[in-house]
């Protein structure tokens, strides 16, 4: 018997191919309408199986205002006064006049401090705790390196700010989030970084964009949230 999930997965692959073809022949308007409709339908049909969802959640830029923390630390380190509003790209290199190599070196030096600072995005902890309390499985999946000091800082930040972290729902060093999501059976993924968004979409992982200035030109018209309270509708829950 064909289940709704099987049908949704099959149609997802077909819709993805149609979208890419329309995008190549420069029919972006129609392709956006088509893909937006399908993304909404796909999320909902997966949730109609009578069970709670497995939800994958990135950390930096998705539940945590990491850019603001990074600008604060960079300004102190470089004796600069760059504003958060001046940083319009995912990486901070251009805003500080750094080459990619210089940027990577500086980030490695400062990342532990950056990860320890910063506040949650509005309503993120509240909503994720609520969803976990209703039976949804929440997994924090981050590309942060898995060194002991970075993992420790990450765990402490999640606990400090009241996120539903309970010891075994944090995945570090997830450079290929699509692969991790598929292996874990993630049914809905929240992400902000364009590189990871593209990989998730191409591998048919239902994905929601958490809005940021650096992802507003992302070519795939996925569902986009501006406030974490918008998530309730996506998982079929009332507030």
Residue frames as qw, qx, qy, qz and C-alpha x, y, z in Angstrom:
[[0.000, 0.888, 0.460, 0.000, 0.00, 0.00, 0.00],
 [0.400, 0.449, -0.032, 0.799, 1.31, 3.43, -0.90],
 [0.350, -0.641, -0.463, 0.502, 1.54, 5.64, 2.17],
 [0.132, 0.979, 0.152, -0.001, 1.13, 9.45, 2.04],
 [0.389, -0.764, 0.375, 0.352, 4.82, 9.77, 2.89],
 [0.606, -0.002, 0.649, 0.461, 5.89, 7.54, -0.02],
 [0.384, 0.750, 0.474, 0.254, 3.69, 9.49, -2.43],
 [0.101, -0.986, 0.015, 0.135, 4.99, 12.82, -1.08],
 [0.519, -0.545, 0.493, 0.437, 8.61, 11.71, -1.43],
 [0.570, 0.269, 0.637, 0.443, 8.10, 10.55, -5.02],
 [0.242, 0.883, 0.356, 0.188, 6.29, 13.72, -6.08],
 [0.333, -0.870, 0.140, 0.337, 8.98, 15.80, -4.35],
 [0.545, -0.243, 0.560, 0.574, 11.62, 14.44, -6.73],
 [0.390, 0.567, 0.598, 0.410, 9.41, 15.17, -9.74],
 [0.034, -0.973, -0.228, 0.014, 8.63, 18.72, -8.57],
 [0.464, -0.692, 0.283, 0.475, 12.32, 19.40, -7.87],
 [0.515, 0.051, 0.605, 0.605, 13.25, 18.41, -11.43],
 [0.219, 0.779, 0.507, 0.297, 10.47, 20.57, -12.90],
 [0.242, -0.940, -0.067, 0.232, 11.57, 23.52, -10.78],
 [0.504, -0.475, 0.425, 0.583, 15.19, 23.23, -11.90],
 [0.436, 0.343, 0.629, 0.545, 14.13, 23.01, -15.55],
 [0.053, 0.907, 0.391, 0.145, 11.89, 26.08, -15.25],
 [0.384, -0.833, 0.101, 0.386, 14.68, 27.93, -13.48],
 [0.535, -0.188, 0.523, 0.637, 17.12, 27.14, -16.30],
 [0.273, 0.479, 0.598, 0.582, 14.73, 28.35, -19.01],
 [0.073, 0.008, -0.152, 0.986, 14.17, 31.54, -17.01],
 [0.443, -0.509, -0.496, -0.546, 10.57, 31.05, -15.88],
 [0.223, 0.103, -0.702, 0.669, 11.21, 32.01, -12.25],
 [0.444, -0.158, 0.163, -0.867, 7.73, 33.36, -11.53],
 [0.846, -0.062, -0.311, -0.428, 5.90, 30.16, -12.32],
 [0.672, 0.125, -0.677, 0.273, 8.58, 27.98, -10.77],
 [0.005, 0.219, -0.567, 0.794, 8.40, 29.91, -7.50],
 [0.663, -0.134, 0.059, -0.734, 4.63, 29.50, -7.30],
 [0.859, 0.067, -0.475, -0.180, 4.91, 25.80, -8.07],
 [0.542, 0.175, -0.681, 0.460, 7.69, 25.14, -5.58],
 [0.194, -0.249, 0.445, -0.838, 6.09, 27.21, -2.78],
 [0.788, -0.118, -0.097, -0.597, 2.83, 25.31, -3.16],
 [0.843, 0.088, -0.531, 0.021, 4.62, 21.98, -3.11],
 [0.294, 0.286, -0.657, 0.633, 6.82, 22.81, -0.13],
 [0.450, -0.224, 0.336, -0.796, 3.77, 23.72, 1.95],
 [0.881, -0.001, -0.202, -0.427, 1.90, 20.58, 0.83],
 [0.698, 0.251, -0.636, 0.212, 4.90, 18.33, 1.41],
 [0.023, 0.299, -0.641, 0.706, 5.41, 19.54, 4.97],
 [0.615, -0.131, 0.252, -0.735, 1.76, 19.02, 5.80],
 [0.883, 0.099, -0.344, -0.305, 1.33, 15.60, 4.20],
 [0.503, 0.268, -0.733, 0.372, 4.32, 14.28, 6.14],
 [0.151, -0.199, 0.591, -0.767, 2.65, 15.42, 9.35],
 [0.726, -0.055, -0.055, -0.683, -0.61, 13.59, 8.57],
 [0.596, 0.157, -0.787, -0.026, 0.79, 10.19, 9.42],
 [0.736, -0.575, -0.244, -0.261, -0.55, 10.35, 12.96],
 [0.803, -0.299, -0.203, 0.474, 2.81, 10.74, 14.67],
 [0.218, -0.909, 0.075, 0.346, 5.05, 13.48, 15.95],
 [0.647, 0.733, -0.139, 0.158, 7.78, 14.86, 13.72],
 [0.749, -0.293, 0.054, 0.591, 11.55, 14.64, 13.88],
 [0.195, 0.976, 0.074, 0.070, 12.74, 18.22, 13.57],
 [0.743, 0.008, -0.017, 0.669, 16.30, 19.22, 12.68],
 [0.074, -0.990, -0.120, 0.005, 17.47, 22.63, 13.83],
 [0.600, 0.417, -0.200, 0.653, 20.70, 24.41, 12.96],
 [0.472, -0.617, -0.360, 0.516, 22.16, 26.67, 15.65],
 [0.278, -0.384, 0.087, 0.876, 24.10, 29.65, 14.30],
 [0.162, 0.103, -0.358, -0.914, 21.80, 32.13, 12.57],
 [0.424, -0.284, -0.755, -0.411, 18.84, 29.80, 13.07],
 [0.559, -0.681, -0.473, 0.003, 18.23, 29.89, 16.82],
 [0.562, -0.581, -0.080, 0.583, 21.17, 32.10, 17.82],
 [0.284, 0.959, 0.009, 0.000, 22.14, 35.62, 16.72],
 [0.833, -0.194, 0.155, 0.495, 25.69, 34.55, 15.94],
 [0.460, 0.609, 0.145, 0.630, 26.43, 37.41, 13.55],
 [0.250, -0.901, 0.010, -0.356, 25.87, 39.95, 16.31],
 [0.787, -0.569, 0.178, 0.160, 28.16, 38.04, 18.67],
 [0.797, 0.162, 0.212, 0.542, 30.82, 37.68, 15.95],
 [0.245, 0.789, 0.079, 0.558, 30.79, 41.39, 15.13],
 [0.496, -0.849, 0.091, -0.161, 31.21, 42.20, 18.81],
 [0.839, -0.366, 0.261, 0.307, 34.21, 39.86, 19.15],
 [0.670, 0.419, 0.228, 0.569, 35.79, 40.91, 15.83],
 [0.034, 0.909, 0.040, 0.413, 35.48, 44.60, 16.71],
 [0.614, -0.762, 0.209, 0.007, 37.23, 44.01, 20.03],
 [0.856, -0.117, 0.316, 0.393, 39.98, 41.89, 18.45],
 [0.562, 0.403, 0.315, 0.650, 40.62, 44.23, 15.48],
 [0.167, -0.476, -0.216, 0.836, 39.83, 47.51, 17.25],
 [0.018, -0.225, -0.574, -0.787, 37.12, 48.27, 14.72],
 [0.303, 0.262, 0.479, -0.781, 33.59, 49.67, 14.92],
 [0.229, -0.071, -0.766, -0.596, 31.76, 47.70, 12.23],
 [0.566, -0.007, 0.335, -0.753, 27.99, 47.60, 12.75],
 [0.504, 0.136, 0.851, -0.060, 25.93, 44.44, 12.44],
 [0.543, 0.713, 0.289, -0.335, 23.93, 46.23, 9.75],
 [0.197, 0.762, -0.498, -0.364, 27.14, 46.55, 7.69],
 [0.228, -0.240, 0.934, 0.131, 27.50, 42.77, 7.45],
 [0.700, 0.319, 0.013, -0.638, 25.32, 41.59, 4.57],
 [0.655, 0.339, -0.655, -0.166, 27.11, 38.34, 3.68],
 [0.911, -0.321, -0.250, -0.062, 27.27, 35.02, 5.47],
 [0.764, -0.107, -0.196, 0.606, 31.00, 35.41, 6.13],
 [0.229, -0.917, -0.141, 0.296, 32.37, 38.53, 7.81],
 [0.688, -0.074, 0.255, 0.676, 35.51, 38.76, 5.66],
 [0.301, 0.574, 0.339, 0.682, 34.43, 41.52, 3.29],
 [0.302, -0.902, -0.238, -0.199, 33.03, 43.73, 6.06],
 [0.596, -0.739, 0.167, 0.265, 36.43, 43.65, 7.77],
 [0.366, 0.832, -0.393, -0.143, 38.58, 43.81, 4.63],
 [0.541, -0.427, 0.724, 0.036, 39.95, 40.29, 5.12],
 [0.430, 0.309, -0.744, -0.407, 40.92, 37.73, 2.53],
 [0.880, -0.187, -0.272, -0.341, 39.16, 34.35, 2.83],
 [0.734, 0.100, -0.552, 0.384, 42.36, 32.85, 4.23],
 [0.074, 0.285, -0.445, 0.846, 42.69, 35.62, 6.83],
 [0.615, -0.292, -0.023, -0.732, 39.02, 35.26, 7.66],
 [0.886, -0.119, -0.438, -0.096, 39.27, 31.51, 8.26],
 [0.549, 0.156, -0.556, 0.604, 42.34, 31.94, 10.47],
 [0.151, -0.289, 0.317, -0.890, 40.70, 34.67, 12.55],
 [0.756, -0.263, -0.189, -0.569, 37.47, 32.71, 12.91],
 [0.820, -0.048, -0.547, 0.161, 39.35, 29.65, 14.19],
 [0.318, 0.201, -0.504, 0.777, 41.07, 31.84, 16.75],
 [0.244, -0.133, 0.274, -0.921, 37.88, 33.50, 17.99],
 [0.534, -0.210, -0.625, -0.529, 35.14, 30.93, 17.41],
 [0.436, -0.300, -0.786, 0.318, 34.99, 29.54, 20.95],
 [0.045, -0.266, -0.355, 0.895, 34.36, 33.02, 22.35],
 [0.352, 0.015, -0.355, -0.866, 31.84, 33.78, 19.60],
 [0.524, -0.228, -0.777, -0.264, 29.94, 30.56, 20.27],
 [0.334, -0.310, -0.713, 0.533, 29.80, 31.30, 24.00],
 [0.079, 0.289, 0.190, -0.935, 28.22, 34.71, 23.44],
 [0.267, -0.093, -0.575, -0.768, 25.06, 35.83, 21.70],
 [0.466, 0.102, 0.552, -0.684, 21.39, 35.59, 22.49],
 [0.370, 0.300, 0.869, 0.130, 18.68, 33.32, 21.07],
 [0.121, -0.205, -0.461, -0.855, 16.53, 34.54, 18.22],
 [0.442, -0.099, 0.270, -0.849, 13.13, 35.72, 19.40],
 [0.825, -0.021, 0.151, -0.544, 10.78, 32.94, 20.56],
 [0.579, 0.382, -0.711, -0.114, 13.17, 30.15, 19.44],
 [0.085, 0.168, -0.893, 0.409, 13.63, 28.51, 22.85],
 [0.503, 0.104, 0.450, -0.731, 9.99, 28.95, 23.81],
 [0.764, 0.317, -0.205, -0.524, 8.65, 27.35, 20.63],
 [0.542, 0.337, -0.770, -0.007, 11.12, 24.46, 20.52],
 [0.098, -0.120, 0.827, -0.541, 10.46, 23.63, 24.17],
 [0.633, 0.185, 0.273, -0.701, 6.74, 23.69, 23.48],
 [0.739, 0.353, -0.444, -0.364, 7.10, 21.39, 20.46],
 [0.318, 0.280, -0.876, 0.230, 9.29, 18.99, 22.43],
 [0.311, -0.020, 0.676, -0.668, 6.69, 18.99, 25.20],
 [0.738, 0.279, 0.081, -0.609, 4.03, 17.99, 22.66],
 [0.886, -0.002, 0.464, 0.012, 6.04, 14.96, 21.60],
 [0.651, 0.741, -0.149, 0.071, 8.02, 16.26, 18.63],
 [0.836, -0.274, 0.091, 0.466, 11.69, 15.19, 18.57],
 [0.180, 0.975, -0.127, 0.002, 14.03, 18.18, 18.32],
 [0.857, -0.103, 0.121, 0.491, 17.63, 17.64, 17.19],
 [0.009, -0.936, 0.193, 0.296, 20.26, 20.38, 17.06],
 [0.855, 0.211, 0.296, 0.370, 22.43, 19.75, 13.99],
 [0.005, -0.961, 0.151, 0.230, 25.38, 22.08, 13.51],
 [0.790, 0.513, -0.172, 0.290, 28.48, 22.25, 11.34],
 [0.262, -0.857, 0.399, -0.193, 30.51, 23.56, 14.29],
 [0.502, 0.400, -0.754, 0.143, 33.67, 21.49, 14.76],
 [0.825, -0.414, -0.330, -0.198, 33.35, 18.71, 17.29],
 [0.416, 0.332, -0.597, 0.601, 36.42, 19.50, 19.40],
 [0.426, -0.437, -0.718, 0.335, 35.79, 19.11, 23.12],
 [0.138, -0.299, -0.266, 0.906, 35.98, 22.81, 23.89],
 [0.273, -0.022, -0.367, -0.889, 33.56, 23.78, 21.10],
 [0.483, -0.333, -0.772, -0.245, 31.13, 20.99, 22.00],
 [0.353, -0.389, -0.627, 0.575, 31.26, 22.05, 25.66],
 [0.032, 0.198, 0.048, -0.979, 30.55, 25.70, 24.83],
 [0.373, -0.138, -0.584, -0.708, 27.67, 24.64, 22.57],
 [0.470, -0.393, -0.789, 0.042, 26.06, 22.45, 25.22],
 [0.259, -0.365, -0.472, 0.759, 26.43, 25.13, 27.86],
 [0.147, 0.071, -0.167, -0.972, 24.86, 27.79, 25.63],
 [0.449, -0.269, -0.691, -0.499, 21.85, 25.58, 24.82],
 [0.475, -0.442, -0.711, 0.272, 21.30, 24.81, 28.51],
 [0.194, -0.226, -0.264, 0.917, 21.88, 28.39, 29.63],
 [0.274, 0.084, -0.188, -0.939, 19.18, 29.70, 27.31],
 [0.559, 0.116, 0.592, -0.570, 16.68, 26.99, 28.08],
 [0.578, 0.318, -0.530, -0.532, 16.57, 25.02, 24.84],
 [0.925, -0.146, 0.179, -0.303, 15.28, 21.41, 24.91],
 [0.485, 0.540, -0.682, 0.098, 18.75, 19.87, 24.96],
 [0.830, -0.431, 0.205, -0.288, 18.97, 16.60, 26.90],
 [0.532, -0.546, 0.632, 0.141, 22.40, 15.19, 26.11],
 [0.514, -0.004, 0.788, 0.339, 21.80, 13.03, 23.06],
 [0.453, 0.745, 0.489, 0.030, 20.06, 15.39, 20.65],
 [0.034, 0.905, -0.249, -0.343, 23.08, 17.44, 19.54],
 [0.871, 0.253, 0.254, 0.336, 25.04, 16.59, 16.39],
 [0.175, -0.826, 0.274, 0.461, 28.36, 18.40, 15.87],
 [0.228, -0.411, 0.696, 0.543, 30.58, 18.56, 12.75],
 [0.585, 0.490, 0.642, -0.067, 27.61, 18.13, 10.41],
 [0.087, -0.415, 0.422, 0.801, 29.28, 19.41, 7.25],
 [0.250, -0.102, -0.746, -0.609, 26.79, 17.46, 5.11],
 [0.378, 0.021, 0.528, -0.760, 23.52, 18.20, 6.85],
 [0.741, 0.174, -0.275, -0.588, 21.43, 16.51, 4.18],
 [0.584, 0.185, -0.789, 0.049, 23.27, 13.24, 4.76],
 [0.029, 0.055, -0.757, 0.651, 22.86, 13.55, 8.52],
 [0.527, 0.082, 0.194, -0.823, 19.19, 14.49, 8.20],
 [0.757, 0.157, -0.469, -0.428, 18.41, 11.51, 5.97],
 [0.451, 0.149, -0.840, 0.263, 20.29, 9.10, 8.22],
 [0.057, 0.043, 0.674, -0.736, 18.38, 10.36, 11.26],
 [0.009, -0.534, -0.825, -0.183, 15.00, 10.46, 9.53],
 [0.018, -0.376, -0.228, 0.898, 14.58, 14.21, 9.96],
 [0.275, 0.608, 0.730, 0.145, 11.20, 15.28, 8.57],
 [0.118, 0.949, 0.194, 0.217, 11.63, 19.05, 8.71],
 [0.680, -0.121, -0.095, 0.717, 14.87, 21.06, 8.83],
 [0.026, -0.987, -0.148, 0.050, 15.38, 24.70, 9.84],
 [0.711, -0.075, 0.174, 0.678, 18.46, 26.39, 8.37],
 [0.077, 0.926, 0.072, -0.363, 19.83, 29.82, 7.45],
 [0.296, -0.567, 0.546, 0.540, 23.13, 29.23, 5.60],
 [0.628, 0.556, -0.208, -0.503, 22.80, 29.27, 1.77],
 [0.254, 0.431, -0.856, -0.128, 25.32, 26.45, 1.27],
 [0.178, 0.030, 0.937, -0.299, 23.50, 24.09, 3.60],
 [0.560, 0.425, 0.309, -0.640, 20.10, 25.17, 2.28],
 [0.542, 0.516, -0.478, -0.459, 21.11, 24.24, -1.25],
 [0.166, 0.259, -0.951, 0.032, 22.42, 20.84, -0.17],
 [0.339, 0.175, 0.773, -0.507, 19.27, 20.08, 1.81],
 [0.603, 0.489, 0.074, -0.626, 16.98, 21.05, -1.08],
 [0.464, 0.487, -0.655, -0.345, 18.92, 19.04, -3.66],
 [0.172, 0.113, -0.969, 0.133, 18.63, 15.99, -1.45],
 [0.491, -0.404, -0.566, -0.525, 14.88, 16.40, -0.95],
 [0.327, -0.297, -0.691, 0.573, 15.00, 17.20, 2.77],
 [0.109, -0.835, -0.451, -0.295, 11.92, 19.35, 3.59],
 [0.500, -0.103, -0.218, 0.832, 13.53, 22.62, 4.63],
 [0.071, -0.936, -0.341, -0.049, 12.45, 25.97, 6.01],
 [0.460, 0.424, -0.146, 0.766, 14.60, 29.09, 5.70],
 [0.377, -0.747, -0.346, 0.425, 15.10, 31.14, 8.84],
 [0.358, 0.884, 0.144, 0.263, 15.28, 34.64, 7.40],
 [0.538, -0.572, 0.110, 0.609, 18.61, 36.50, 7.34],
 [0.243, 0.838, -0.151, -0.465, 19.97, 39.28, 5.16],
 [0.053, -0.526, 0.764, 0.370, 22.46, 36.92, 3.52],
 [0.289, 0.115, 0.941, 0.135, 19.88, 34.33, 2.41],
 [0.419, 0.585, 0.349, -0.600, 17.24, 36.57, 0.83],
 [0.436, 0.574, -0.457, -0.521, 18.59, 35.89, -2.66],
 [0.390, -0.138, 0.910, 0.015, 18.43, 32.13, -2.22],
 [0.299, 0.152, -0.576, -0.745, 17.01, 30.87, -5.56],
 [0.288, -0.275, -0.909, -0.123, 14.79, 28.08, -4.24],
 [0.349, -0.428, -0.014, -0.834, 11.50, 29.58, -3.00],
 [0.419, -0.207, -0.848, 0.249, 11.21, 27.60, 0.22],
 [0.429, -0.809, -0.373, -0.147, 8.94, 28.48, 3.08],
 [0.368, 0.363, -0.343, 0.784, 10.60, 31.30, 5.04],
 [0.469, -0.738, -0.478, 0.089, 9.97, 32.24, 8.65],
 [0.168, 0.669, -0.171, 0.704, 10.66, 35.59, 10.28],
 [0.430, -0.479, 0.464, -0.609, 9.61, 34.58, 13.79],
 [0.089, 0.147, -0.982, 0.077, 9.79, 31.16, 15.40],
 [0.454, 0.229, 0.615, -0.602, 6.10, 31.29, 16.33],
 [0.605, 0.418, -0.304, -0.605, 5.33, 30.79, 12.64],
 [0.148, 0.282, -0.945, -0.075, 6.54, 27.20, 13.05],
 [0.454, 0.114, 0.726, -0.503, 3.34, 26.04, 14.74],
 [0.695, 0.480, 0.046, -0.533, 1.41, 26.17, 11.50],
 [0.430, 0.541, -0.684, -0.232, 4.08, 24.17, 9.68],
 [0.129, 0.155, -0.964, 0.175, 3.88, 21.24, 12.07],
 [0.472, -0.389, -0.656, -0.443, 0.10, 21.30, 12.42],
 [0.392, -0.381, -0.654, 0.524, 0.05, 22.59, 16.00],
 [0.124, -0.880, -0.281, -0.363, -1.99, 25.41, 17.49],
 [0.238, 0.494, -0.428, 0.719, -0.30, 28.01, 19.66]]
